[in-house]
Amino acid sequence: MGAINFTNALGIHDNAMQLRAQRAEVLANNLANADTPGFKARDFDFKAILEAETHSNTSFGMAATHSAHLSGTSGFADDELKYRNPLQPSIDGNTVDAQTEQALFARNSMDYNASFEFLSGKFKGMRNAIRGE
């Protein structure tokens, strides 16, 4: 039996939380620019990016180029941000539908909280296992 590591213990939820936080930024930017003429709403395919990252077993494309760099994740590249096709584009060229963006933002927030709760339970379980409870 091998040693337990965080990747095996936590599954995809730590990566999912990072991607959900970045998606929240993209959706919030869309909402902030709902009245900006010519602004194009953007989003990324969360499921496709997460699936690709879980199969590649990499840390979302970050590479340390110096020994003093901290490890981290970048989530997705700008080329993975796609423009949203508007259901009803406005006359000024803005493609943000505030109601759609709010619904997507709320769903993303709920999914983030679900992953957070799952990870919290995993950490409690690991803490109890270490304590022998």
DRENMI-614156 format. One line per field, with one value per residue: x, y, z of N, C-alpha, C in turn; residue in one letter. Coordinates in steps of 0.2 Angstrom, whole numbers, plus 5000, padded with zeros to 4 digits. Layout:
# DRENMI-614156
n_c1 (X  ...)
n_c2 (Y  ...)
n_c3 (Z  ...)
ca_c1 (X  ...)
ca_c2 (Y  ...)
ca_c3 (Z  ...)
c_c1 (X  ...)
c_c2 (Y  ...)
c_c3 (Z  ...)
bagu (A  ...)
***
This chain:
# DRENMI-614156
n_c1 (5004  5003  5009  4999  4994  4990  4984  4978  4970  4961  4956  4948  4944  4951  4957  4946  4940  4949  4948  4934  4935  4942  4933  4923  4928  4929  4915  4911  4917  4911  4898  4901  4903  4891  4885  4893  4897  4899  4906  4911  4904  4912  4918  4923  4925  4922  4921  4927  4941  4944  4943  4953  4964  4964  4967  4979  4988  4995  5001  4991  4999  5009  5026  5041  5054  5064  5074  5069  5056  5038  5028  5013  4996  4989  4977  4968  4972  4972  4968  4959  4948  4932  4921  4904  4890  4877  4860  4851  4857  4863  4860  4871  4881  4885  4886  4882  4871  4863  4855  4857  4871  4871  4864  4873  4884  4878  4876  4889  4895  4888  4892  4906  4905  4900  4911  4920  4914  4915  4929  4932  4926  4934  4947  4944  4941  4954  4961  4956  4959  4973  4974  4969  4956)
n_c2 (4994  5011  5027  5040  5054  5071  5073  5061  5060  5071  5072  5080  5091  5102  5108  5111  5121  5131  5134  5137  5149  5157  5157  5164  5177  5180  5180  5190  5201  5202  5205  5218  5225  5226  5237  5243  5250  5240  5229  5212  5198  5185  5168  5152  5135  5126  5112  5105  5110  5107  5093  5090  5094  5085  5073  5076  5077  5088  5104  5114  5121  5130  5134  5133  5145  5149  5145  5150  5153  5152  5137  5136  5138  5142  5141  5143  5147  5163  5160  5151  5157  5160  5169  5173  5168  5179  5179  5189  5202  5218  5235  5243  5234  5227  5211  5206  5198  5202  5195  5181  5181  5183  5172  5162  5165  5164  5150  5145  5150  5142  5129  5131  5132  5120  5111  5117  5113  5099  5097  5102  5092  5081  5085  5086  5072  5067  5073  5068  5054  5055  5059  5047  5044)
n_c3 (5000  4995  5000  5006  4996  4993  4981  4978  4989  4989  4977  4962  4967  4973  4962  4955  4963  4961  4947  4947  4955  4946  4935  4941  4942  4928  4925  4933  4928  4916  4920  4926  4915  4908  4903  4895  4879  4865  4872  4873  4880  4889  4892  4899  4895  4908  4911  4901  4902  4916  4914  4905  4913  4923  4917  4912  4923  4927  4934  4929  4919  4924  4926  4934  4932  4939  4953  4965  4963  4968  4968  4958  4951  4936  4930  4917  4900  4891  4878  4879  4884  4878  4867  4871  4863  4859  4865  4862  4855  4859  4852  4853  4852  4863  4871  4883  4893  4907  4915  4912  4915  4928  4933  4929  4937  4950  4950  4948  4960  4969  4965  4968  4982  4986  4982  4991  5003  5002  5002  5014  5023  5019  5024  5038  5040  5037  5047  5058  5056  5057  5071  5076  5078)
ca_c1 (5000  5007  5008  4993  4996  4984  4981  4974  4965  4957  4953  4948  4940  4955  4958  4939  4939  4953  4945  4928  4937  4944  4927  4919  4931  4927  4908  4910  4919  4905  4892  4903  4903  4885  4882  4899  4896  4904  4909  4909  4904  4917  4917  4927  4922  4924  4921  4933  4947  4945  4944  4960  4969  4964  4970  4986  4991  5000  4998  4988  5003  5014  5032  5046  5059  5069  5073  5065  5049  5034  5023  5006  4992  4986  4970  4967  4975  4968  4965  4953  4942  4928  4916  4898  4885  4871  4853  4848  4862  4860  4861  4878  4886  4887  4883  4881  4864  4864  4851  4861  4877  4869  4862  4879  4888  4875  4877  4896  4896  4885  4897  4912  4904  4900  4918  4923  4912  4918  4936  4932  4925  4940  4952  4942  4943  4962  4964  4953  4964  4980  4973  4967  4949)
ca_c2 (5000  5017  5033  5044  5061  5076  5072  5055  5061  5077  5072  5085  5097  5108  5111  5114  5127  5136  5136  5141  5156  5161  5158  5170  5183  5181  5182  5197  5206  5202  5209  5224  5228  5225  5244  5246  5249  5235  5224  5206  5193  5180  5163  5146  5128  5123  5105  5103  5112  5102  5086  5090  5095  5079  5068  5077  5077  5094  5109  5120  5125  5134  5131  5137  5146  5150  5140  5154  5154  5147  5134  5138  5136  5148  5139  5143  5152  5168  5158  5146  5161  5161  5174  5170  5170  5183  5177  5195  5207  5225  5240  5246  5229  5224  5205  5204  5198  5202  5189  5175  5181  5182  5165  5158  5167  5160  5143  5144  5151  5136  5124  5132  5131  5112  5109  5119  5109  5092  5097  5103  5086  5077  5088  5084  5065  5066  5076  5062  5048  5057  5058  5040  5044)
ca_c3 (5000  4995  5004  5004  4995  4993  4975  4979  4994  4988  4970  4958  4970  4974  4955  4953  4966  4958  4941  4949  4957  4940  4931  4945  4940  4921  4925  4937  4923  4911  4924  4927  4909  4905  4900  4891  4872  4861  4876  4872  4885  4888  4897  4896  4896  4914  4911  4896  4905  4921  4912  4902  4918  4927  4913  4911  4929  4927  4938  4925  4915  4927  4926  4938  4928  4944  4959  4970  4962  4971  4963  4958  4945  4932  4928  4910  4896  4888  4872  4881  4885  4872  4867  4871  4858  4863  4863  4859  4855  4859  4847  4854  4851  4869  4871  4890  4895  4914  4919  4910  4918  4936  4934  4928  4942  4955  4949  4949  4967  4973  4964  4972  4989  4986  4982  4998  5009  5001  5004  5022  5025  5018  5029  5044  5040  5037  5054  5063  5055  5060  5078  5078  5080)
c_c1 (5004  5005  5002  4996  4989  4981  4976  4968  4960  4953  4953  4946  4945  4956  4951  4938  4943  4950  4938  4929  4938  4938  4923  4922  4929  4919  4907  4912  4914  4900  4894  4903  4897  4882  4888  4898  4901  4907  4906  4909  4908  4916  4922  4923  4925  4925  4927  4940  4949  4946  4951  4965  4969  4967  4977  4991  4997  4997  4996  4993  5008  5021  5037  5052  5065  5068  5069  5058  5044  5030  5016  5002  4990  4979  4969  4971  4970  4964  4960  4947  4938  4923  4909  4893  4879  4865  4850  4853  4859  4863  4868  4883  4888  4883  4882  4874  4865  4861  4855  4867  4876  4867  4868  4883  4885  4877  4885  4898  4893  4890  4904  4911  4903  4907  4922  4921  4915  4925  4937  4931  4931  4946  4950  4943  4950  4964  4962  4957  4970  4979  4971  4960  4945)
c_c2 (5006  5022  5037  5051  5065  5075  5067  5056  5066  5076  5078  5092  5103  5111  5114  5120  5133  5138  5139  5148  5160  5162  5164  5176  5185  5184  5188  5202  5207  5207  5216  5228  5228  5231  5247  5244  5245  5230  5217  5201  5187  5174  5157  5140  5125  5116  5102  5105  5108  5095  5085  5090  5088  5073  5069  5077  5082  5099  5115  5124  5129  5130  5136  5138  5148  5146  5144  5155  5149  5143  5136  5136  5143  5147  5138  5148  5157  5165  5153  5150  5162  5166  5171  5173  5173  5180  5183  5201  5214  5229  5242  5241  5225  5217  5202  5204  5197  5197  5183  5175  5180  5175  5160  5159  5164  5153  5141  5145  5145  5130  5125  5130  5123  5109  5111  5114  5101  5092  5098  5096  5081  5079  5085  5076  5064  5068  5070  5056  5049  5056  5051  5040  5040)
c_c3 (5000  5000  5001  5002  4994  4986  4975  4984  4993  4981  4966  4961  4972  4967  4953  4956  4963  4951  4942  4951  4951  4936  4935  4943  4933  4921  4928  4932  4918  4914  4924  4921  4905  4901  4896  4883  4869  4865  4874  4878  4884  4894  4895  4898  4902  4914  4907  4899  4911  4919  4909  4907  4922  4924  4912  4917  4930  4932  4934  4922  4918  4927  4929  4934  4933  4950  4965  4969  4966  4966  4964  4952  4942  4930  4921  4906  4893  4881  4873  4883  4878  4873  4867  4866  4861  4860  4860  4860  4856  4853  4847  4854  4857  4869  4878  4891  4903  4917  4918  4915  4926  4937  4934  4934  4949  4955  4950  4956  4971  4971  4968  4980  4990  4986  4989  5003  5008  5004  5012  5025  5025  5023  5036  5045  5040  5044  5059  5062  5058  5068  5080  5080  5075)
bagu (M  G  A  I  N  F  T  N  A  L  G  I  H  D  N  A  M  Q  L  R  A  Q  R  A  E  V  L  A  N  N  L  A  N  A  D  T  P  G  F  K  A  R  D  F  D  F  K  A  I  L  E  A  E  T  H  S  N  T  S  F  G  M  A  A  T  H  S  A  H  L  S  G  T  S  G  F  A  D  D  E  L  K  Y  R  N  P  L  Q  P  S  I  D  G  N  T  V  D  A  Q  T  E  Q  A  L  F  A  R  N  S  M  D  Y  N  A  S  F  E  F  L  S  G  K  F  K  G  M  R  N  A  I  R  G  E)
***
